[in-house]
């Protein structure tokens, strides 16, 4: 059997049997389950009470007497602020507001409440708003117009293809859920798998096993066997997570509501997802091997490695910017930059799609980076794997790369 | 065909020449000593032989050819820095490392059982490496080195950290292997440790080869004109002896140029001295090293 295959098999088994690996694999579904449980409990506790909430008001401007029934809330009129305050203290009402005489010119409404809060609840604000506008417009326009002014817009977007037909992919929230979850798993998996590679090589360096291994196999066989073996273990982890997602989503569906049934998976997503997972993984693992080669200890390697695994997670820092400005040229650059590409491309696929030329360049750059990375890793391993105790400086590494 | 052929290898790091134009050959069926103090360049020489690092110039042939992935299976290497997977059991470690030498699981297990039995380690076969003592780990390391029946065995400081019992065990195993026509290279700074094992040796100092050849011949060449004597009675002045050096338990007699040890023995017997021990003084490897290195350092 090929020696790289033997190393592959050993690394796969060794990694899958690690306690840390098992804990991590199970931790994600368990934590998600916990989060769903907590959110169910919290939303159950704060569910609006069945009876109608009473809100008081004092009309000093005059003319605000109608539309006091606002669904789940009722508005109760008080003649003076004193009587309203007394009612508030006796808890007959939850709060009251005052419409001052100069309301029309200033728009100021004073709201009085015993409950401390960060911002007034949206439901209350809407009720007060609707009550005011309804009364202001009463007798001037038709009730239908009043209803339309209260809710002037129900936006329905329809995406067309370049030829003007209705597109099969309609985008929107339903479209970004799966890519976002996948991108998150991808980022996690990239970070953890490269940590495993670093730990594995670092341990062999620390344990002085490296010389024994290198007296049997070449550095290239060692790297390939290791990277693919640990990669396969990483894939198992992602598969476990992926299998648990539909199950977790179903559990969470009461919180997400009808969104689940609308979930769409963007075209090409599956194929691109797998391609980016594999390329991204190999790139990060090969770089992790290089970092392990120049580090004296496992701990040092992980410190250094943290810097580039940061890139994998970086697209999430800009998630909201991505949503707001999905077509900024900045994203094109980062979709081509090999370290951010895997996660960012997944996110963009869900939001606006990625043009074919960008995908082509991005994939080509990743493949080239992997080839370069492999060369770099093999060279560094050969030079530094047997050097114990001290980490070489950057200048020294560059010199050795040129001469070694 | 020599087991090892090393021709004029040179290796330098930064400005320091670590191995400077070293050449030697090792025959099959011999134990070869690569000796010298710490930092002499022994380990670097071995790593170049193993193709773990590349020489700046010069070439190495192992079993008649440049080392390839295939020929790596024919050699066993025990580095100075010992290491095994701490979390694996003894058997798992042996089987995995043997598989990298092209040995399938079943033969590896059978061979491992045999070697564990011979080294008295059989009860530890399912123990984790981290549970073993340092000496036991070293025996496992030795088993890993020879499990694939290599034609060439290279060991860097094989006896360091071993207690006398295990040292003796390892020496006997090595002699067995030589009798099976294996070439064995022992690299060590403890020169007296390998004196009784080696047929030939290369002595290194500061990256250079300072002595190379057959152990007995070199010893004979460095023999001082002296004898060692342990006796009873009174030793008066003896003709032909120019100096008496007392040592613990014996006396070293330095002879003048005209007197042979044979003549001295006759004179002692004639003088009626009871002789417990009489031998021609041969220097130890340590003493030869100090003599040679001393000259080089002057």
Interface residues (C-beta under 8 A of the other chain):
Chain A: X1 X3 X6 X7 X10 X14 X204 X207 X208 X209 X210 X211 X212 X213 X214 X215 X216 X217 X218 X221 X382 X386 X388
Chain B: X47 X50 X52 X53 X69 X72 X73 X75 X77 X78 X79 X81 X82 X83 X84 X85 X86 X96 X97 X99 X100 X101 X144
